[in-house]
Amino acid sequence: MKYCVVTFYPGEQRIVVSKGTDILTAAIKAKIFLPSSCGGKGICGRCKVKILRGKIETEPTGKLTEQEKRQKIFLACRTFVEGNIDVELIPSTSIKYAFPHQIYEKGREFKILKMPLTEIFGFSPLVKKYFLRLQPPSALDSISDVERIFRGLQRYGINRPIMNLSTMRKIPLLLRESHWEITVSILNEEGNKRISIIEPGDTSKRNFGIAVDIGTTTISASLINLNDGNIMRTEVAYNKQGVYGEDVITRIIHAEKKQGLEQLHHMVVDTINELIQNLCVNCSVNLNEITCITCSGNTTMTHLLLKINPAFLRKEPCIPCANFFPAFEAAEVGIKINPSGVLGIVPCVSSYVGGDITAGVLVTGIYKAEKPQMLIDIGTNGEIVVGNKDWMLCCSASAGPAFEGTGVKCGTRAIPGAIQTFEINSGNPVVGTIENEQPEGICGSGYVEIIAELFENNIIDRSGRFLATNNRIQEGEDGPEYIVAEKGVNNEEKIVITQADIENLIRAKAAIFSGVTTLLKKAGLMMQDIDRIYIAGGFGNYLNIEKAITIGLLPDLPVEKFSFMGNTSLLGSIAFLLSVQARKIAQDIAAKMTYVDLSLENDYMAEYVAALFLPHTQTELFPTVRKK
């Protein structure tokens, strides 16, 4: 078999692959992550690269313009290596995937809480450290080594915790080499105390944990000091699984292929490990000092993290392997913290409502509300919960990743330079970017405002179609598009919203709103019966509520009924890490929620079709928009 060298620019990153390998696969092996919402089938047309030199073979796809063909631009998934080649990554499609890490401002996600999580749920972290100074054995004190440790732990009120064999094997030599001074890490579960780690000396002042939100599009991780509950730093990265498809169904299908499950598992674990490594480097923490990690994610992401076959999540009657999980050793799934560190999983509800929503209900407090409240997670899977302390219904509306800045031409995450506000003033657009940086793309909240402004200024009609000629509408490679802003210091590129983008975003908002109306009908409630609506998702902190109502994304209710909660999945994962009480409540929430399968609801498709207009076919549902 002949092997070839593929060199990716910028950066001169080289990878050796066998002849006939497609460039998308070569990029994945080189840890360069190109967008591929179709999973490498040549359908989405997004994995574009430029061939600088070398012999290739390619298949026609109909996804490239004549100009792109002249520039030697190809789809990576349909272009095959026939010799040593040089490949240039195209910034508009590749850079954010090749260099995925974006750092949150310290604590930004957590300013929305009225009080610290430890005050809400109490402080009792998943793993606690105890320093023991033991008396050496003697003729008069000849109890076993293990009993000696148990006796030391009794001073802290811990009675005979369990331990595994590998831990027990280390004890004889460790005790004597450390001169009988050790630190014991205890899995701090109600009714289940277990020794997870034994270390020489006093390491009790260095106890850290990681809380993770495993999103379909992005993964967020926080480093927590488990001695005081302080959130030290948070980072976020694109989920590397995205190269195999942008939605959970595409990834489940890929998992059914040979080596598919292994690939998806490796990608999510690799993303988490890189985030952990970055957090440790930036906070001067050693990996061995991280004693536990908690993960919250939808049911598919949870299965893939644990390398559990997800095939039956999408096959009738759509049954998960498990919704509730014991504490595992993180090393079992390949997560790189202390080799004996503990992995805790926030419990799931059903095949399409996972631990991320359990976490959201936990931190919003819906589970203890007197009046009906609602949680809307505006993300790829569009989960919705309605209920109170007595009952809860939930559903998944499958909105797609458009509101997370993926699958749209100039989309990006909520990063510095992302357009988050938009206004048309005297016919001219006025944009606001995160941290007032030069415009680099459009994030979810920016798309909401752009569509609302285009609609209110009669640039698009109720179906989202561009209307009469406007000096900022141009014909792009995919049809008409509106120039939102110029990109970069020299304004060399245009940031646009295309007709296809608008249609994509309208479908996404229709999925969410129709999920809301269907769930309310199921509960026998009217919009006005909802006491409070919590908005979660990657752009929750930036969403203009009035504009979201204008396009029909959110119900037309008084703005004071809405609360922005940001990344509730990450917040819930942190609470799960820090509190026994939070872990118990999360178990109760997951067991209490009733899942409503929208595909089995007779009214859902009619509700969805009715929502495919701005703001809605039934304009009486949006009285404040009608007045404009």
NORWO-V76702 format. One line per field, one symbol per residue. ss: DSSP state (a for helix, b for strand, c for the rest). psi: psi as a letter, one per 20 degrees, with the letter a starting at -180 (. if undefined). burial: 1 if it has 16 or more other C-alpha atoms within 10 Angstrom, else 0. A space follows every 50 residues. Layout:
# NORWO-V76702
ss=???
psi=???
burial=???
This chain:
# NORWO-V76702
ss=ccbbbbbbbcccbbbbbbcccbaaaaaaaccccccccccccccccccbbb bbbccbbbcccccccaaaaaccbbbaaabbbcccbbbbbcaaaaaaaacc cbbccccaaaccccccaaaaacccccbbbbbbbccccbccbcccaaaaaa aaaacccccccbbcaaaaaaaaaaaaacccbbbbbbbbbccbbbbbbbbb cccccccbbbbbbbcccbbbbbbbbcccccbbbbbbbbcaaaaacccaaa aaaaaccccaaaaaaaaaaaaaaaaaaaaaaaacccaaabbbbbbbbcaa aaaaacccccaaaccccccccccccccbbaaaaccccccccbbbbccccc ccccaaaaaaaaaacaaaccccbbbbbcccccbbbbbccccbbbbbcccc caaaccccccbccccccbbbbbbbbccbbbbbbaaaccccbbcaaaaaaa aaaaaacccbcccccbccccccbbbbccbbbbbbbbbcccccbbbbbbaa aaaaaaaaaaaaaaaaaaaaaaacccaaaccbbbbbccccccccaaaaaa ccccccccaaabbbbbcaaaaaaaaaaacaaaaaaaaaaaaacbbccaaa cccaaaaaaaccccccccaaacaaaacc
psi=pqqqppppqqilpqqprqpipqhggggghjkpoqpmhikkijghkilprp ohqrprqqppijjqrhghghjlprphijpppiapqppppoghhhghhhmi pppqppigijiiphrqhhhgironrhpqqpppoqpqqrhimkrrgghggg hhhhhjjpomqrqrhhghhiggggghhjkkorppppomqojnppohppqq aojhinoqrppponqhgqpqpqppoihijpohqprqqpoiihijqirhgh hgghhirpjgggggggghhggghgggggggghjlpqhiioirqqpprrhg hgghgjlpojhjhippkmpqgqhpprprphhhjjpnbphjqqppppqrga hjoahhhggghghhjhijqgqprqpoonahilqppqabihqpqqrpjmir jgijjqjqgkqrrmrpippiqpqookipqoqpqpjkrppiaprghghghg ggghghjkhqahijqpcrpqijproahjaqqpogrqqrhjkiqpprprgh gggghhhghhgghhgghghgghikqrgiiphqppprrhjhiipohhhhhh ikgqqnrphiipppicnhggghhgghhipgghhgggggghhhpppoohii phighhggghjkrphqgniiimhhhhi.
burial=00011111000001101011111111110111111111110111111111 10000100000011000000001111111111111111110011111101 11110000110000001101101111111111010000000000100111 11100000011000000000100110000111111111100011111111 11110111111111111111111111101010111111111111111110 11111000011111111111111011111100001010111111111111 11111111111011000011101000011100111111111111111111 11111111111111011000011111111111111111101111111111 11111111111111111111111000001011110001111111111111 11111100111111010000001000000111111111000001111111 11111111111111111111000000000101111111111111111111 11111110000111111111111111111111101110111111111100 0001101101111111100011001000
